[in-house]
Amino acid sequence: MLSAYLSRAKVHNVILEREKEVTTDPRGISLDEDGIRLVQGLGLYQHIFTDIGTYVTNLRFVSGVHHNLAKEPFMRIDTSSTGGYTGHVAIMSHKQPELEKSLRRNIDTSSFASLRSGCTLVAIRETEDWTYATYVGKDESKKEIRAKFLVGADGKTGFVRKNYLEPKGIRLLWAESTKYQETWVALNWKITLPTPKTHPAFPLWRLAYTPEQVYDLFFPPEFRFLCNPGRPAVCGRFGPASDMLWRFEFVVARDEDATEMARPEKIDEIVIPYLTHPGSRYGFSGSVRFPSDCIEVLRCRPFKFSARSCDRWALGRTTICGDAAHVFPPFGGQGIVSGFRDAVALSWRLAILCRTPGLNYEQVLEAWYLERKQQLEASLASTVKNGSRVNSKNPITILIRDWSLWLLQMIPPVRRWIESGPRANGRTRYKHSTGLPFLPDRGGGVMFSQTYCLPLGIEHSSRVAFTDDVVFTDQKQGLFQLVVLASGDLNELRRLKAELGSLRTICPWLDTDEATFFMQRRFVPAHLATGDAKLSNTYRTATAEEFERSPLCIGRPKVRDYKESDMWEGTKHKAFVILRPDRFVFAAVDTSEDLEAALAHLTSLFTK
């Protein structure tokens, strides 16, 4: 992800990858809407809901000591609506090898990126102006590469932090006051559908069940948090629907051996009861078990999970991001996407540093990780909160949790608030401190909304686009982008264009000639002429129905809770919005005079 966004910023980069090929073992399995948006930002949207994965309908928190995946949950989070600020569903489940293949294809087609696989990093050294990485290549010979900066995205046990930064004083600390650390066993299964021909004795054929219905019965599509005080677990499908992959994770007790708990006989003891239904559910005696020969074990191994973050993510010209800088428990699906956020926020800063010799890179990198730590702490808090629901063993706490949530959900507004999950907290907003690159008194520091749009004058639904994709195009040269939001009719649009055209300030990081203009659909005349040069790079908002008729909606659910005017509402109806490449607002202002001041500040931030 870092390499791909550096390449979009036209920064030459080299990846030293230990693995010789794409790792076939699916580890992380979920992305939230931010993650989907950032993958989309690389031009990979067409692969997201086809090759890479599918959307998750909802998350279910199920209470009690039992093995019934069909039990009614005490809490449900709706993850298939577009009620956030990205135009995407809240969560998708992905197949990590397919996600990595898509990212690699993006790198393979770039003239700025080079992927060197089968390479093991063995030493790092720095001078005032350069970093030097020594590595062992495929041919077993040692090589050295020189670069302006080195980024360790090599995981929680990787070389950069463990062997280079920790000896220099960087520490991995417990997140907040929570010292969560548990070992879980994670298993991935590939399911094959039984049929009347392959399994004629399977009893459900007598009730006219189809193979697909049997799959849904035993491996329901929703993701479940099994809040069993005796053995907490999490399970659900992941990856493209056609692959029929299933993840089951369960906690290892303190007095149990993790390796022993991952053995086949222990898996049968813990997991198979969930796939064995009482015959009484179907009017049979005995029990109905999903055929074991329709299950292929792809992985089964223990992992130690904790909630921790490094005190610093940069020292000199060396930085760390992703799992190298912070680690998550498995309750919020935030591991991979937090690394993605790190990478995209780091990429544009590295681009500026590489283009501005002599700029104080230590200050720029410190501002990067101090800003990112704000969102990280919120994600960790949400993840630990989910974990406390899953892992609770106190019967009084469980009773209060189940009954209070049941009662609260009797109140429709409260139920909708609960079902919105993390989205109930609203869009991400950074608190400003010295050196952070946004203007808090001019609407900066908030995540900018993404909606759907159409070019002005073109009414065909096939031309519907995501607003990010028309703002951040490969054809534009500016690192930052200017969005102009007209709050009225065509006269208002013309006024803003004229005001922008009179601007005299020049900013090296933003070209005002590349500005993207948006109008709200309700202000656009019904029969606007096409091909008007004055309307180039000008768009109107699109409706949910127009999006649903477009190819962009293939593989996605129908649009729900979509806010067509969200770009205006999220920036308090300001006319001129300066956007950073990571989709955060640098400044949002009403007049060209304020825009000139904001551009001057942007210039001064990153000038030697």
RAUR-V656286 format. One record per residue. N is the residue number from 1. PSI is psi in radians with two decimals (* if undefined). OMEGA is omega in degrees with one decimal (NA if undefined). Layout:
N_PSI_OMEGA, N_PSI_OMEGA
This chain:
1_-0.77_178.3, 2_-0.81_-179.8, 3_-0.75_-177.0, 4_-0.72_179.1, 5_-0.54_171.7, 6_-0.70_179.9, 7_-0.67_176.8, 8_-0.53_177.3, 9_0.11_177.0, 10_0.73_176.2, 11_2.14_178.9, 12_2.37_-178.4, 13_2.70_179.8, 14_2.32_174.3, 15_2.21_169.9, 16_1.88_-174.7, 17_2.19_-177.8, 18_-0.74_-177.5, 19_2.53_178.9, 20_-0.53_179.3, 21_3.06_174.4, 22_2.27_178.8, 23_2.21_-177.0, 24_-0.19_-177.1, 25_2.00_176.5, 26_2.07_-179.9, 27_-1.42_173.0, 28_2.56_-175.6, 29_0.06_-177.7, 30_2.63_173.0, 31_2.39_173.1, 32_-3.05_-173.6, 33_-0.52_175.1, 34_-0.77_-179.8, 35_-0.75_177.4, 36_-0.76_-178.3, 37_-0.71_-177.7, 38_-0.58_172.8, 39_-0.76_175.4, 40_-0.67_-177.1, 41_-0.23_177.7, 42_0.16_-178.7, 43_0.41_-175.1, 44_0.25_-173.6, 45_-0.63_-175.2, 46_-0.29_-179.7, 47_-0.27_-168.4, 48_-0.90_-176.2, 49_0.33_175.5, 50_-1.25_-177.3, 51_-0.62_-168.2, 52_-0.74_-177.3, 53_-2.78_-179.1, 54_2.87_-179.3, 55_2.66_176.9, 56_2.25_-176.0, 57_-0.86_177.7, 58_2.83_174.4, 59_2.35_-178.2, 60_2.25_176.3, 61_1.98_-172.5, 62_2.29_-175.5, 63_2.77_169.8, 64_2.82_176.4, 65_1.73_-176.4, 66_-3.14_178.1, 67_0.60_-174.7, 68_1.76_179.5, 69_-0.26_-179.1, 70_0.00_-178.2, 71_2.48_179.8, 72_2.31_-178.7, 73_2.72_173.3, 74_-0.25_176.3, 75_2.47_-179.8, 76_2.36_175.7, 77_2.16_-179.4, 78_2.03_-177.6, 79_0.15_-177.8, 80_0.04_177.6, 81_2.90_176.1, 82_0.61_-174.2, 83_0.20_177.1, 84_-2.49_-177.6, 85_0.35_-176.5, 86_-0.17_-174.0, 87_0.09_-178.6, 88_2.91_171.1, 89_2.85_-175.1, 90_-0.63_-176.3, 91_2.46_167.8, 92_2.65_172.6, 93_2.30_-175.1, 94_2.87_173.1, 95_1.90_-170.0, 96_-0.72_177.4, 97_-0.63_178.7, 98_-0.65_175.6, 99_-0.77_-179.7, 100_-0.67_177.8, 101_-0.74_179.9, 102_-0.75_178.6, 103_-0.67_179.0, 104_-0.67_177.8, 105_-0.65_177.7, 106_-0.72_179.8, 107_-0.68_-178.2, 108_-0.52_-177.8, 109_0.03_-177.4, 110_2.47_175.8, 111_0.00_-177.7, 112_-0.27_-174.3, 113_2.56_176.0, 114_2.18_178.5, 115_2.07_178.1, 116_1.84_-175.8, 117_2.88_-180.0, 118_0.51_-177.0, 119_2.35_-179.9, 120_2.11_179.2, 121_2.31_-177.8, 122_-0.26_-179.8, 123_2.61_176.5, 124_2.41_170.1, 125_2.74_-177.4, 126_2.61_165.7, 127_-3.06_-179.3, 128_-0.55_-173.4, 129_-0.18_-172.0, 130_2.78_164.8, 131_2.63_179.2, 132_2.17_179.1, 133_2.16_175.3, 134_2.28_-178.2, 135_2.77_175.5, 136_2.12_-176.7, 137_-3.04_-178.9, 138_-0.58_-176.9, 139_0.19_177.2, 140_0.10_178.2, 141_2.66_178.7, 142_2.44_178.5, 143_2.80_177.2, 144_2.45_178.1, 145_2.43_-179.4, 146_2.39_179.3, 147_2.85_177.4, 148_-0.64_-178.7, 149_2.70_176.0, 150_2.30_179.6, 151_2.17_175.1, 152_1.85_173.3, 153_0.81_-168.3, 154_0.45_168.8, 155_3.07_-172.7, 156_-0.30_176.1, 157_0.31_-175.1, 158_2.92_-174.0, 159_-0.71_-168.6, 160_-0.85_179.8, 161_-0.86_-172.5, 162_-0.70_-172.1, 163_-0.28_-177.0, 164_-0.88_-173.9, 165_-0.66_179.4, 166_-0.73_175.0, 167_-0.34_177.8, 168_0.08_172.6, 169_-0.13_178.1, 170_2.38_-174.0, 171_2.52_173.4, 172_1.98_-172.4, 173_2.75_173.6, 174_2.46_-179.7, 175_2.21_179.3, 176_-2.38_179.3, 177_0.04_-175.1, 178_2.07_176.5, 179_1.07_-179.5, 180_2.21_173.2, 181_2.00_179.9, 182_2.75_173.1, 183_2.29_177.6, 184_2.66_170.1, 185_2.23_179.2, 186_2.20_177.9, 187_2.51_174.6, 188_2.25_176.3, 189_2.54_169.1, 190_2.20_-174.1, 191_2.40_171.7, 192_2.39_-178.0, 193_2.25_169.5, 194_2.68_178.1, 195_2.84_175.9, 196_-0.49_-179.9, 197_-0.76_-177.3, 198_-0.48_-178.0, 199_1.21_-174.2, 200_-0.41_-177.3, 201_-0.07_-178.2, 202_2.14_-166.9, 203_-0.41_-174.4, 204_-0.24_176.1, 205_-0.52_-178.9, 206_-0.40_178.9, 207_0.24_175.8, 208_0.43_173.6, 209_2.50_174.0, 210_2.85_176.1, 211_-0.66_179.8, 212_-0.66_177.7, 213_-0.65_176.6, 214_-0.75_178.1, 215_-0.79_-179.7, 216_-0.58_179.5, 217_-0.78_-173.8, 218_-0.49_179.6, 219_1.26_-174.6, 220_2.62_-173.0, 221_-0.47_-178.9, 222_2.67_177.4, 223_2.37_-174.3, 224_2.35_168.3, 225_1.94_-175.0, 226_1.75_-173.1, 227_1.05_-178.8, 228_2.00_-177.2, 229_-0.38_178.1, 230_-0.59_-179.1, 231_1.47_177.9, 232_2.54_-178.3, 233_2.85_177.0, 234_2.41_179.7, 235_2.74_177.3, 236_2.86_176.5, 237_2.74_174.4, 238_2.86_178.9, 239_-3.09_178.3, 240_2.51_-176.8, 241_-0.59_-177.3, 242_-0.37_-178.0, 243_-0.38_179.3, 244_1.08_179.1, 245_2.53_-177.8, 246_2.33_178.1, 247_2.36_172.0, 248_2.20_178.0, 249_2.40_178.1, 250_2.66_-175.4, 251_2.53_175.1, 252_2.18_-178.9, 253_2.76_-175.5, 254_-0.52_-177.6, 255_0.19_-179.6, 256_2.64_176.8, 257_2.13_-173.3, 258_-0.73_179.8, 259_-0.70_179.5, 260_-0.66_-177.1, 261_-0.26_178.3, 262_0.03_-179.9, 263_2.66_-175.0, 264_-0.69_-177.9, 265_-0.57_177.8, 266_-0.64_176.6, 267_-0.76_177.6, 268_-0.70_-177.6, 269_-0.65_-173.3, 270_-0.70_-170.3, 271_-0.70_-174.9, 272_-0.62_176.5, 273_-0.52_177.4, 274_-0.36_-178.4, 275_0.29_177.8, 276_1.92_-176.0, 277_2.51_173.7, 278_2.35_-179.1, 279_-0.43_-179.6, 280_-0.43_177.7, 281_-0.46_-176.4, 282_0.10_-179.4, 283_0.35_178.7, 284_2.85_165.0, 285_2.85_-179.4, 286_-2.55_-177.3, 287_2.84_179.0, 288_2.04_-177.5, 289_2.40_176.1, 290_2.38_-175.6, 291_2.18_-177.1, 292_-0.44_179.9, 293_0.00_174.0, 294_0.17_-178.7, 295_2.15_173.8, 296_2.15_-179.6, 297_2.02_178.0, 298_-0.56_177.5, 299_2.59_173.3, 300_1.86_-176.9, 301_2.70_179.0, 302_2.62_175.4, 303_2.49_174.6, 304_2.09_-179.1, 305_2.51_175.5, 306_2.96_177.3, 307_1.70_-173.8, 308_2.73_179.6, 309_2.51_178.4, 310_2.58_178.7, 311_-0.58_174.7, 312_2.54_179.7, 313_0.08_-179.6, 314_2.47_174.8, 315_2.06_-175.1, 316_-2.25_-179.4, 317_0.21_-178.7, 318_2.29_178.8, 319_2.87_173.7, 320_2.63_175.9, 321_2.94_-177.1, 322_-2.54_-176.7, 323_-0.35_176.7, 324_-0.48_-176.6, 325_-0.42_-176.8, 326_2.60_-179.9, 327_2.57_-173.9, 328_2.62_164.3, 329_2.96_-172.9, 330_0.55_-171.2, 331_-0.07_-174.9, 332_-0.01_-179.3, 333_0.58_-173.3, 334_-0.05_-175.7, 335_-1.04_-176.8, 336_-0.78_-175.0, 337_-0.55_175.9, 338_-0.66_174.2, 339_-0.68_176.9, 340_-0.78_179.3, 341_-0.76_176.3, 342_-0.87_-172.2, 343_-0.80_-177.0, 344_-0.70_178.0, 345_-0.54_178.2, 346_-0.60_-171.8, 347_-0.82_-176.3, 348_-0.50_176.4, 349_-0.72_176.4, 350_-0.64_177.9, 351_-0.76_178.6, 352_-0.76_-179.1, 353_-0.66_-179.6, 354_-0.43_-179.6, 355_-0.14_-175.6, 356_1.35_178.1, 357_2.41_178.1, 358_-0.18_176.3, 359_2.54_-177.9, 360_1.59_-174.6, 361_-0.51_179.6, 362_-0.71_177.6, 363_-0.73_-179.5, 364_-0.77_-179.0, 365_-0.61_177.6, 366_-0.73_177.7, 367_-0.64_177.9, 368_-0.92_-173.8, 369_-0.46_174.9, 370_-0.66_176.8, 371_-0.83_-178.6, 372_-0.59_179.5, 373_-0.50_178.2, 374_-0.87_-179.9, 375_-0.62_179.4, 376_-0.78_-178.8, 377_-0.64_176.3, 378_-0.72_178.5, 379_-0.74_178.2, 380_-0.72_-179.9, 381_-0.75_178.5, 382_-0.70_179.9, 383_-0.79_179.8, 384_-0.62_177.5, 385_-0.77_174.9, 386_-0.75_-179.4, 387_-0.65_179.9, 388_-0.58_176.1, 389_-0.71_-175.7, 390_-0.70_-169.7, 391_-0.06_-175.4, 392_2.33_-179.8, 393_-0.23_-178.1, 394_2.08_-176.1, 395_-0.57_178.4, 396_-0.78_178.1, 397_-0.74_-179.7, 398_-0.76_-179.6, 399_-0.80_179.3, 400_-0.78_179.6, 401_-0.89_-173.9, 402_-0.81_-176.4, 403_-0.67_-179.8, 404_-0.75_179.3, 405_-0.64_178.0, 406_-0.79_-179.5, 407_-0.75_-179.4, 408_-0.61_-178.1, 409_-0.05_172.2, 410_-0.29_179.5, 411_1.94_-172.1, 412_-0.84_-179.9, 413_-0.65_178.9, 414_-0.69_178.5, 415_-0.77_178.9, 416_-0.65_178.4, 417_-0.77_178.5, 418_-0.76_-177.6, 419_-0.37_179.2, 420_-0.22_174.8, 421_-2.39_-179.0, 422_-0.42_179.3, 423_-0.36_179.4, 424_-0.38_-179.9, 425_-0.10_179.2, 426_-3.06_-176.6, 427_2.69_179.2, 428_2.32_-179.8, 429_2.13_179.8, 430_2.52_169.8, 431_2.37_-174.4, 432_2.49_167.2, 433_2.95_-174.0, 434_2.22_175.8, 435_-0.26_179.8, 436_2.32_-170.0, 437_1.26_167.8, 438_2.87_-177.5, 439_1.77_-175.0, 440_-0.54_-179.0, 441_-0.03_177.2, 442_0.61_172.4, 443_0.24_-178.2, 444_2.89_174.9, 445_0.10_-179.3, 446_2.57_177.1, 447_2.28_-179.4, 448_2.47_-177.9, 449_2.64_168.3, 450_2.30_175.5, 451_-2.80_179.4, 452_2.61_-176.4, 453_2.90_175.4, 454_2.52_174.3, 455_2.44_179.7, 456_2.31_177.1, 457_-0.06_179.7, 458_2.05_-169.9, 459_0.16_-177.3, 460_2.25_-175.3, 461_-0.39_180.0, 462_-0.25_179.7, 463_0.11_177.2, 464_2.44_-178.9, 465_2.81_167.7, 466_2.50_-178.2, 467_-0.60_176.4, 468_-0.68_-172.9, 469_-0.32_174.9, 470_-0.33_177.0, 471_-0.83_-176.6, 472_1.47_179.4, 473_2.74_178.5, 474_-0.42_-175.7, 475_-0.33_-177.8, 476_2.52_-175.8, 477_-0.44_-175.8, 478_2.45_177.3, 479_-0.79_172.4, 480_2.77_179.9, 481_2.64_178.6, 482_2.20_174.9, 483_2.33_178.5, 484_2.12_-175.9, 485_1.83_177.4, 486_2.24_-177.8, 487_0.08_-178.8, 488_-2.55_-174.6, 489_-2.88_-177.4, 490_-0.56_177.7, 491_-0.70_176.8, 492_-0.71_177.2, 493_-0.79_-179.7, 494_-0.67_179.2, 495_-0.77_-179.2, 496_-0.65_177.8, 497_-0.71_178.7, 498_-0.70_-179.9, 499_-0.71_178.9, 500_-0.65_-179.1, 501_-0.39_-180.0, 502_0.01_-177.3, 503_2.43_-178.3, 504_-0.25_-177.4, 505_2.38_176.0, 506_2.22_178.7, 507_2.24_-178.1, 508_-0.26_-175.1, 509_-0.03_-177.6, 510_2.30_178.2, 511_1.95_-176.9, 512_-0.37_176.8, 513_-0.29_179.3, 514_0.18_-177.5, 515_2.55_176.7, 516_2.27_-175.0, 517_2.43_178.7, 518_2.48_172.0, 519_2.64_173.0, 520_2.39_-172.9, 521_-0.65_-174.5, 522_-0.28_179.8, 523_-0.02_-175.6, 524_2.25_177.7, 525_2.54_-174.9, 526_-0.57_-175.9, 527_1.14_-179.8, 528_2.32_-177.6, 529_2.51_177.0, 530_2.82_174.3, 531_0.23_179.1, 532_2.04_-177.0, 533_-0.48_-179.7, 534_-0.24_-178.9, 535_0.24_178.3, 536_2.50_-179.1, 537_0.54_-179.7, 538_2.36_-172.4, 539_2.72_171.6, 540_2.77_177.1, 541_2.59_177.1, 542_2.67_179.5, 543_2.91_175.1, 544_-0.67_-179.3, 545_-0.69_177.8, 546_-0.70_177.5, 547_-0.74_-177.8, 548_-0.49_178.8, 549_-0.13_-176.0, 550_2.81_177.3, 551_-0.32_-179.1, 552_-0.34_-176.2, 553_-0.03_178.9, 554_2.27_179.2, 555_0.00_-179.0, 556_2.77_175.7, 557_2.95_174.4, 558_2.58_-175.6, 559_2.26_176.1, 560_2.52_175.5, 561_0.56_-179.6, 562_2.33_178.5, 563_1.78_-175.7, 564_-0.51_-177.2, 565_0.39_-171.4, 566_-0.53_177.9, 567_-0.70_179.9, 568_-0.80_-177.3, 569_-0.67_-178.2, 570_-0.38_178.4, 571_0.29_177.3, 572_0.66_173.3, 573_0.55_174.0, 574_2.63_-173.6, 575_-0.73_-174.1, 576_2.15_-176.8, 577_2.07_174.8, 578_2.12_-176.6, 579_2.34_170.6, 580_2.81_-179.4, 581_-0.36_178.6, 582_0.26_174.1, 583_0.28_172.5, 584_2.60_179.7, 585_2.21_171.6, 586_-0.78_177.3, 587_2.60_175.1, 588_2.06_-172.0, 589_2.94_-175.3, 590_-0.49_-172.1, 591_2.81_178.2, 592_-0.53_177.2, 593_-0.79_177.6, 594_-0.59_177.5, 595_-0.74_177.4, 596_-0.74_179.7, 597_-0.70_-180.0, 598_-0.70_178.4, 599_-0.65_177.1, 600_-0.69_178.6, 601_-0.73_177.4, 602_-0.75_178.9, 603_-0.77_-176.9, 604_-0.51_-179.4, 605_-0.67_-172.2, 606_0.68_174.6, 607_2.40_-179.1, 608_*_NA
